[in-house]
Amino acid sequence: MSCRTRLRSLTLIMVTLPLWLMALPARAMNLETLADHLAAQGDVNGRFEQTRYLADLDTRIDGRGHYRFEQGDRVTWSLESPVKETMELSDAGIQRNGERIDDDPAGVATLIMQLLNGQFSALADRFDITLEGDEKAWHATLVPRQQGLANYLQNIDMQGDARLEQINMAMADGDRLNIHLLPPEEDAGTAATSPQQAP
């Protein structure tokens, strides 16, 4: 798989996975709580900083941009640096910079659109989920149960407090993707970087 293709595959997962735990309510963490929250969640948008690590090239790539999730409609992830690229996911499919693409590794796009609409049966079928903590400090780990997905994705690690702050994704080939979601009042150019970095 080429470097560009791997970067696009990581971008696709990044588009779909970060937003399903956004703005958690102030109550104990469990799947029922998350399902209730997702069903009631409105539109969400903000800025992000990210680090990608390509294992076989031993290369780290830092980036930043903004995202928008329109409940039940579409997810838009706009990378502003080091290159400009916009990924949009909706029921109509996936678009990159306005052009339709068919790159959906391991069916991730379809899966996450179901999650964003509160269909947790899809999540339980494909991931083992561990939730710890409460609304002040929580931690979620997702491990693929199906071999097809496990061949592509090793695990997803998420943490935050009243909102989702950090997403760390480990790919089966050794690649890593770390994402820091910024609060509305912070600017991506001045916010401190997350202490969790790629190796």
C-alpha positions in Angstrom: 0.0 0.0 0.0 1.5 3.4 -1.0 2.2 6.2 1.5 -0.6 8.4 -0.1 -3.1 5.6 0.1 -2.3 4.8 3.7 -2.6 8.5 4.6 -6.0 8.6 2.9 -7.1 5.5 4.8 -6.0 7.0 8.1 -7.9 10.2 7.1 -11.1 8.2 6.5 -11.0 6.6 9.9 -10.2 10.0 11.4 -13.3 11.5 9.7 -15.7 8.9 11.1 -14.4 7.8 14.5 -13.7 10.8 16.5 -17.2 12.3 17.0 -19.4 9.5 18.5 -18.3 10.3 22.1 -18.5 14.1 21.7 -20.0 16.2 24.6 -20.7 13.4 27.0 -23.4 14.1 29.6 -22.5 14.4 33.3 -23.4 10.8 34.3 -21.7 7.4 34.7 -20.1 5.9 31.6 -21.8 2.9 30.0 -23.1 1.9 26.6 -26.7 2.7 27.4 -25.6 6.2 28.4 -23.6 6.7 25.2 -26.5 5.4 23.1 -28.9 7.8 24.7 -26.4 10.6 24.2 -25.9 9.8 20.5 -29.6 9.8 19.9 -30.0 13.3 21.3 -26.8 14.8 20.0 -27.0 17.8 17.7 -24.5 19.3 15.3 -20.9 19.5 16.5 -17.9 21.4 15.0 -14.5 22.4 16.2 -10.7 22.4 15.5 -8.2 19.6 15.8 -4.5 18.9 15.9 -3.1 15.5 14.8 0.0 13.4 14.5 0.4 10.6 12.0 3.2 8.1 12.3 4.1 5.8 9.4 5.9 2.9 10.8 7.9 1.5 7.9 9.1 5.0 6.9 9.7 6.0 10.5 8.0 9.3 9.6 5.9 11.6 11.8 3.5 14.0 10.1 1.8 16.8 12.1 -1.4 18.4 10.9 -4.3 20.6 11.9 -7.7 21.7 10.6 -11.4 21.7 11.5 -14.3 19.2 11.5 -18.1 19.3 11.5 -20.6 16.6 12.3 -24.2 17.2 11.1 -26.4 14.8 13.1 -27.7 12.0 10.9 -26.5 13.7 7.8 -22.8 14.1 7.2 -19.3 14.3 8.7 -16.8 16.8 7.2 -13.1 16.7 8.1 -11.0 19.5 6.7 -7.2 19.3 6.9 -5.5 22.7 6.6 -1.9 21.6 7.0 0.5 20.2 5.9 -1.8 19.9 2.9 -5.3 21.1 2.3 -7.8 18.2 1.9 -11.5 17.8 2.8 -13.2 14.5 3.4 -17.0 14.3 3.5 -19.0 11.2 4.6 -22.7 10.9 4.1 -25.4 8.3 3.2 -24.5 9.1 -0.4 -20.9 7.9 0.1 -17.5 9.4 0.6 -16.1 12.5 -1.2 -12.6 13.8 -1.1 -12.2 17.4 -2.3 -15.6 17.2 -3.9 -15.0 14.0 -5.8 -16.6 10.6 -5.0 -14.2 7.8 -3.9 -14.7 4.2 -3.0 -12.0 3.8 -0.4 -13.8 2.4 2.7 -11.3 0.2 4.5 -12.9 -2.7 6.4 -16.3 -1.0 6.0 -15.4 1.6 8.6 -17.5 4.4 7.0 -20.7 2.4 7.0 -20.0 1.2 10.6 -19.4 4.7 12.0 -22.4 6.2 10.3 -24.5 3.6 12.2 -22.7 4.6 15.4 -23.3 8.3 14.9 -27.0 7.5 14.6 -27.0 5.5 17.9 -27.1 2.0 16.4 -24.9 0.4 19.0 -25.7 -3.2 17.8 -23.2 -2.6 15.0 -20.5 -1.6 17.5 -21.1 -4.6 19.8 -20.9 -7.0 16.9 -17.5 -5.7 15.8 -15.7 -4.3 18.8 -15.0 -5.3 22.4 -15.5 -2.1 24.4 -14.0 -1.1 27.7 -15.3 2.0 29.5 -13.8 3.4 32.6 -14.2 6.5 34.8 -17.0 9.1 34.9 -17.8 12.4 33.3 -14.8 14.1 35.0 -12.3 11.7 33.6 -13.2 8.8 31.3 -11.4 6.4 29.1 -12.7 4.1 26.3 -10.9 1.3 24.5 -12.3 -0.4 21.4 -10.7 -3.6 20.1 -11.9 -5.3 16.9 -13.6 -8.7 17.3 -13.7 -9.6 13.7 -10.5 -10.8 12.0 -11.1 -8.7 8.9 -11.2 -5.5 10.8 -8.4 -6.7 13.1 -6.2 -7.1 10.1 -6.5 -3.4 9.5 -7.1 -1.8 12.9 -5.5 -2.9 16.2 -7.3 -0.7 18.7 -8.8 2.8 19.3 -8.2 4.6 22.6 -10.3 7.6 23.6 -10.3 9.9 26.7 -11.7 13.1 28.0 -13.8 14.8 30.6 -17.0 16.6 29.7 -16.1 16.2 26.1 -13.9 14.0 23.9 -10.3 15.4 24.0 -7.9 12.7 22.7 -8.2 9.9 20.2 -5.3 7.4 19.6 -5.6 4.8 16.9 -3.2 1.9 16.4 -3.2 0.3 13.0 -2.3 -3.4 12.5 0.8 -2.5 10.4 2.3 -0.3 13.1 1.0 3.0 11.9 -0.4 5.4 14.5 -2.9 8.3 14.4 -3.2 10.7 17.4 -5.8 13.4 17.4 -6.4 16.2 19.9 -9.8 17.9 19.7 -9.6 21.6 20.9 -12.1 23.3 23.1 -14.0 26.1 21.2 -12.0 28.8 23.0 -8.6 27.5 22.0 -6.8 28.2 18.7 -5.1 25.4 16.9 -2.0 27.5 16.4 -1.4 28.2 20.1 -2.9 25.3 22.0 -0.5 23.0 23.7 0.1 19.7 22.0 -1.1 16.5 23.6 1.5 14.7 25.8 0.6 11.4 24.0 2.7 11.4 20.8 3.5 8.8 18.2 6.7 6.9 18.8 
